[in-house]
């Protein structure tokens, strides 16, 4: 537990292949079910002060009190 932020309640992972990551997290790790959002467009996102139309896929699943977030960027727009 962080003395500044409290208990950790979410871990986020940037992955190269979200479908493979979903399969691993559900079949091997026993996490899920996941809520999957394919091809989210973030037209409001900026990178270093400039607009950056990042497109990504996101999956959210829970294991106990911990939420797992899987993120795959789907285009080559500049991003964090």
C-alpha positions in Angstrom: 0.0 0.0 0.0 1.3 3.4 -0.9 1.2 5.9 1.9 0.3 8.6 -0.6 -2.2 7.0 -2.8 -3.7 4.1 -0.8 -4.2 0.6 -2.0 -3.3 -0.3 -5.6 -6.6 -1.1 -7.4 -5.5 -1.2 -11.1 -2.5 -2.4 -13.0 -2.2 -1.3 -16.7 -0.2 -3.1 -19.3 0.7 -1.9 -22.8 0.8 -5.0 -25.0 1.8 -5.7 -28.6 -1.0 -8.2 -29.3 -4.1 -7.6 -27.2 -5.9 -10.8 -28.4 -2.9 -13.0 -27.3 -2.7 -11.0 -24.0 -6.4 -11.6 -23.4 -6.0 -15.3 -24.0 -3.1 -15.5 -21.6 -4.8 -13.5 -18.8 -8.0 -15.5 -19.0 -6.7 -19.0 -19.7 -3.4 -19.0 -17.8 -3.9 -16.3 -15.1 -7.6 -17.0 -14.5 -8.5 -13.3 -14.7 -11.8 -12.1 -16.2 -14.1 -11.9 -17.8 -12.8 -8.8 -19.6 -14.7 -5.9 -21.1 -13.1 -5.4 -24.5 -13.3 -2.2 -26.5 -11.8 -2.5 -30.0 -10.4 0.5 -31.9 -11.1 3.4 -29.5 -10.2 6.7 -31.2 -8.9 9.4 -28.9 -9.2 12.5 -31.0 -8.8 14.7 -27.9 -5.3 13.3 -27.1 -2.2 15.6 -27.3 1.5 14.6 -27.3 4.0 17.3 -26.3 1.3 19.9 -26.8 0.3 18.8 -30.3 -2.9 17.0 -31.4 -2.3 13.2 -31.8 -5.1 11.0 -33.0 -4.2 7.9 -31.1 -6.3 4.8 -31.8 -6.1 1.9 -29.4 -7.9 -1.2 -28.1 -8.5 -1.6 -24.4 -9.6 -4.6 -22.2 -10.6 -4.3 -18.5 -11.0 -7.3 -16.2 -11.0 -7.9 -12.5 -9.3 -10.3 -10.1 -10.6 -9.7 -6.6 -10.2 -6.0 -5.8 -7.6 -5.5 -8.6 -8.5 -4.3 -12.1 -6.3 -5.4 -15.0 -6.2 -3.1 -18.0 -4.6 -4.2 -21.3 -3.8 -1.5 -23.9 -2.7 -1.9 -27.5 -2.0 1.1 -29.7 -3.4 0.4 -33.2 -1.8 3.2 -35.2 1.6 5.0 -35.3 0.4 8.3 -33.9 2.8 9.8 -31.3 1.8 8.9 -27.8 3.1 8.3 -24.3 
